[in-house]
Amino acid sequence: MAYNVTLIPGDGVGPEISEATRRVLEATGVKFNWEVTYAGADVIEKYGTPLPDSVLDSIRKNKVAIKGPVTTPVGTGFRSVNVAMRKALDMFACVRPCKTYPGAPTPFKEVDIVIVRENTEDLYAGVEFEKGTPAARDLIAFINKKLGDVIKVDSGLSIKMITESGSRRIVKYAFEYARRYGRKKVTATQKANIMKYSDGLFLSVAREVASKYPDIEFQEALIDNLCMQLVRRPHEYDVIVAPNLYGDIISDLCAGLVGGLGLAPGANIGGEIALFEPTHGSAPKYTGQNRVNPMAMMLSGVMMLRHLGETEAADRLERAIAAVIAEGKSVTYDMKPTREDPSAVGTSQVADAVIEKLK
């Protein structure tokens, strides 16, 4: 049997790490029919958009996709392709495991945390009003009429939306994930002491959902305190469920605990669709240099194999990656004691080493 999977190479270093990942996935012996589609900055000239409809159509058809990183300009230009895909395909759960492997460049040992991030609402919903526009002026006037002069007229506005339904399904997903993978505790993080009607709603729903899972410990944590505790006592955390923005921030923080974004895989899950991708960005300055660590995308491939029910292949691939990390020989510069270490290898050489461990 061969699995039909959409492969989106991305841009920047995306094509290089995507190719390395494709090679190691095929080396497991699992069969794939790859449907390659293209998104990102490199396709705008051809399609007039960084996210052609053909990409979404392919994912809807195949139900499973794996994607390299794509570039998102900061402050100007098109909105994030990643955010647009998550919204268009209603991939409401972003799952980001952060796990230490012996040999990784971190002082922390035996960290194993999974971030379950709500993926479709909060500030990332993209409901924004540019400073000085008629829409911004109208909204400011409306709010100031209701609440007094609380917003200055030269403000740009972003709307934070937390829904009861969105909160319920992401918290339920976190508890179901914990049950499925034998996890013991779910921590709901928020800032409900300040944002009582948005984060407060998230927390109240989390408490309600938690009451239906008496076999799993439930914990509440304010986001600022959680960040401090994660760098002091990360072993106390298991599954963390969070609204969109907080989940994005703490997943990068936890990636730092385990050795960096080069070791941080991710998955975006909807009702019928699953898309797997590394947490890191496209690093365009390294394009074509065969330099960037492909392990985050390879580990995303491990997640994809488990999603497909190929548990034995997933376990073998994870062990092979872990063996390469532990050996410390065939790893990229970010996995070496110093970034200038001349023994660092390139992206494709990491794939070669992982494939050798799979034999």
C-alpha positions in Angstrom: 0.0 0.0 0.0 1.2 3.5 -0.8 0.0 6.6 0.9 -1.1 9.6 -1.1 0.6 12.6 0.5 0.8 16.2 -0.5 4.4 17.5 -0.4 4.9 21.3 -0.3 8.6 22.1 -0.4 8.2 25.7 0.6 10.8 28.4 -0.1 14.1 29.6 1.4 15.7 26.4 2.8 12.4 24.6 2.5 13.2 22.6 -0.6 16.5 21.4 0.8 15.1 20.1 4.1 12.0 18.8 2.3 14.2 16.7 0.0 16.2 15.4 3.0 13.0 14.5 4.8 11.5 12.7 1.7 14.6 10.6 1.4 14.5 9.4 5.1 10.8 8.7 5.0 11.2 6.6 1.9 14.2 4.8 3.5 11.8 3.5 6.2 10.3 1.2 3.6 6.9 2.9 3.8 5.5 3.7 0.3 4.4 7.1 -0.7 2.8 8.7 -3.7 4.0 12.3 -3.4 1.8 15.0 -5.0 4.2 18.0 -5.1 2.6 21.4 -4.9 4.2 24.8 -4.4 3.4 27.7 -2.1 5.4 30.7 -0.7 7.2 33.8 -2.0 8.6 32.0 -5.0 5.3 31.4 -6.6 3.7 34.8 -6.3 4.9 36.0 -9.7 3.4 32.9 -11.4 0.1 32.6 -9.5 -0.4 36.1 -8.1 -0.6 34.7 -4.6 1.7 32.8 -2.2 -1.1 30.2 -1.6 -2.6 28.9 -4.9 -5.9 27.1 -4.7 -4.2 24.0 -6.1 -2.3 23.6 -2.9 -5.4 23.6 -0.8 -7.2 21.3 -3.2 -4.4 18.8 -3.1 -4.5 18.7 0.7 -8.3 18.3 0.8 -8.0 15.4 -1.6 -5.1 13.6 0.1 -6.0 14.4 3.7 -2.3 14.3 4.7 0.4 16.7 3.8 4.0 17.6 4.8 5.4 21.0 4.2 8.7 22.9 4.3 8.8 26.4 5.8 7.6 29.4 3.7 8.6 33.0 4.1 6.4 35.5 5.8 7.5 39.2 5.5 7.5 41.1 8.8 5.2 44.1 9.1 4.3 44.4 5.4 3.3 42.2 2.4 1.0 39.2 2.3 -0.3 37.5 5.5 1.3 34.3 6.7 0.7 31.3 4.3 0.7 29.1 7.4 -2.1 31.0 9.1 -4.1 31.1 5.8 -3.8 27.4 5.4 -4.8 26.6 8.9 -7.9 28.8 8.6 -8.9 27.6 5.1 -8.6 24.0 6.1 -9.9 24.5 9.7 -6.8 22.8 11.1 -7.7 24.0 14.6 -5.0 22.1 16.6 -1.3 22.8 16.3 0.7 20.1 18.1 4.4 20.8 18.8 6.3 18.2 20.8 9.5 19.4 22.5 11.7 16.4 23.6 15.3 16.2 24.5 17.6 13.7 22.8 21.0 12.8 24.3 23.7 14.8 22.6 21.5 17.7 21.8 23.0 21.1 22.7 21.1 21.9 25.8 21.7 21.7 29.6 18.3 20.3 30.1 17.8 16.5 30.2 14.7 14.3 29.8 12.3 17.1 28.9 9.2 15.8 27.1 6.5 18.5 26.7 3.8 18.7 24.1 2.3 22.1 23.2 -1.3 21.9 21.9 -2.0 25.3 20.5 -5.4 26.6 19.2 -4.8 27.4 15.6 -7.6 29.5 14.1 -8.6 32.4 16.4 -7.1 34.8 19.0 -5.0 37.6 17.6 -3.9 35.5 14.7 -7.3 35.5 13.2 -6.2 38.5 11.2 -9.0 40.9 12.1 -7.0 44.1 12.0 -7.6 47.8 11.2 -4.8 49.9 9.9 -4.1 53.3 11.6 -5.9 56.2 10.0 -8.2 54.2 7.8 -12.0 55.0 7.8 -12.7 51.5 9.3 -10.2 52.1 12.1 -11.6 55.6 12.9 -15.2 54.2 12.9 -14.3 51.4 15.3 -12.3 53.7 17.6 -15.3 56.1 17.7 -17.7 53.3 18.5 -15.6 51.9 21.3 -14.8 55.4 22.8 -18.5 56.2 22.7 -19.3 53.0 24.7 -16.3 53.0 27.1 -15.0 56.6 27.2 -11.9 57.8 25.5 -9.9 54.6 26.0 -8.4 54.3 22.5 -6.2 57.0 20.9 -7.1 58.1 17.4 -3.7 57.1 16.0 -4.0 53.5 17.0 -3.8 50.4 14.8 -6.2 47.7 16.0 -6.1 44.0 16.2 -9.1 42.1 17.5 -8.5 39.2 20.0 -11.2 36.6 19.5 -11.6 33.7 21.8 -14.8 31.6 21.2 -16.4 29.1 23.5 -16.6 26.5 20.7 -13.0 27.0 19.7 -11.8 26.7 23.2 -13.8 23.6 23.9 -12.5 21.7 20.9 -8.9 22.5 21.5 -9.0 21.7 25.2 -10.8 18.4 24.4 -8.2 17.6 21.8 -5.5 18.2 24.4 -7.1 15.8 26.8 -7.8 13.2 24.1 -4.2 13.5 23.0 -3.0 12.9 26.6 -5.2 9.8 26.9 -4.0 8.4 23.5 -0.3 8.8 24.3 -0.4 7.9 28.0 0.2 11.5 29.2 -0.6 12.3 32.8 -1.3 16.0 33.0 -2.8 18.9 31.0 -1.9 22.5 31.8 -4.2 25.3 30.5 -2.3 28.5 30.1 -3.8 32.0 29.8 -3.9 35.5 31.3 -7.4 35.3 32.7 -6.6 37.6 35.6 -6.3 40.5 33.1 -8.3 39.5 30.0 -11.3 38.3 31.8 -13.7 38.0 28.9 -11.4 36.3 26.3 -8.8 34.4 28.3 -11.3 34.1 31.1 -13.7 32.3 28.7 -10.9 30.0 27.6 -10.1 29.1 31.2 -13.7 28.5 32.2 -14.2 26.2 29.2 -11.0 24.4 30.1 -12.2 23.8 33.6 -15.5 22.4 32.3 -13.8 20.0 29.8 -11.2 18.9 32.4 -14.0 17.8 34.7 -14.9 15.1 32.1 -11.3 13.6 32.3 -10.8 12.6 36.0 -8.0 10.2 35.0 -5.8 13.1 33.9 -4.5 15.8 36.2 -5.5 19.4 35.3 -3.5 22.4 36.1 -4.0 26.2 35.4 -1.1 28.5 34.8 -0.8 32.2 33.9 1.3 32.6 30.8 3.9 34.9 32.4 4.4 32.6 35.3 4.4 29.5 33.1 7.3 31.0 31.0 9.3 31.4 34.2 8.5 27.9 35.5 9.4 26.3 32.2 13.0 27.4 32.3 13.3 26.4 36.0 11.3 23.2 36.2 10.4 22.0 32.7 10.0 18.4 33.9 6.9 19.3 35.8 5.0 19.9 32.6 3.5 17.3 30.2 0.8 18.6 27.8 0.2 22.3 27.7 -2.9 23.7 26.0 -3.0 27.3 25.0 -4.7 30.0 22.9 -3.0 30.8 19.6 -0.5 33.5 20.4 0.6 32.1 23.7 1.0 28.6 22.2 3.2 30.1 19.5 5.5 31.8 22.0 5.9 28.9 24.4 6.4 26.4 21.7 9.5 28.4 20.7 10.5 28.7 24.3 10.2 24.9 24.8 12.2 24.3 21.5 15.0 26.3 23.2 14.9 23.9 26.1 15.5 20.9 23.9 18.2 22.3 21.6 16.6 24.8 19.3 14.2 25.1 16.5 16.2 22.6 14.4 14.7 19.9 16.7 11.2 21.2 16.9 8.6 19.3 14.8 4.9 20.2 14.4 1.5 19.1 13.1 -1.6 21.0 12.2 -4.7 18.9 12.7 -8.3 19.3 11.6 -11.4 17.1 11.5 -10.1 15.0 8.5 -6.9 16.8 7.5 -3.3 16.7 9.0 -0.4 18.8 7.8 3.1 18.3 9.2 5.8 20.9 9.2 8.8 22.1 11.2 8.3 24.9 13.7 11.1 27.1 12.3 11.0 29.6 9.4 12.4 29.6 5.9 15.8 31.2 6.8 16.1 32.7 3.2 19.7 33.9 3.9 20.8 30.2 3.9 19.0 29.2 0.7 20.9 26.8 -1.4 23.8 26.5 1.0 23.2 22.9 2.2 23.6 24.1 5.7 20.4 24.1 7.7 19.4 21.3 10.1 16.6 19.1 8.6 15.8 17.2 11.8 12.8 19.3 12.7 11.1 18.4 9.5 12.3 14.8 9.7 10.7 14.6 13.2 7.6 16.1 11.7 7.8 13.1 9.3 7.9 10.8 12.4 4.7 12.4 13.6 3.2 11.9 10.1 4.1 8.2 10.2 2.4 7.8 13.5 -0.7 9.6 12.2 -0.8 7.1 9.3 -0.6 4.2 11.7 3.0 3.3 10.7 4.1 3.1 14.3 7.0 0.7 13.8 8.5 2.8 11.0 8.0 6.0 13.1 9.8 4.4 16.0 12.7 3.2 13.8 13.1 6.7 12.2 13.0 8.5 15.5 15.7 6.1 16.9 17.8 6.7 13.8 17.6 10.4 14.2 18.3 10.1 17.9 21.4 7.9 17.2 22.8 10.5 14.8 22.3 13.2 17.4 23.9 11.1 20.1 26.9 10.3 17.9 27.4 14.0 17.2 29.4 13.4 14.1 27.0 14.0 11.1 25.1 17.0 12.4 24.8 20.6 11.3 26.5 23.6 12.8 23.7 24.4 15.2 24.2 21.0 16.9 27.9 21.4 17.4 29.6 22.9 20.5 30.4 26.1 18.5 28.7 27.4 15.3 32.1 27.6 13.7 33.0 24.0 14.2 34.6 22.8 10.9 33.3 19.2 11.4 29.6 20.3 10.9 28.0 18.7 7.9 25.3 19.8 5.5 21.6 19.2 5.2 21.9 16.3 2.7 24.7 14.7 4.7 22.4 14.5 7.8 19.9 12.6 5.7 22.7 10.2 4.6 23.6 9.6 8.2 20.0 8.9 9.3 19.4 6.6 6.3 22.6 4.7 7.3 21.2 4.2 10.8 17.9 2.9 9.4 19.7 0.0 7.6 
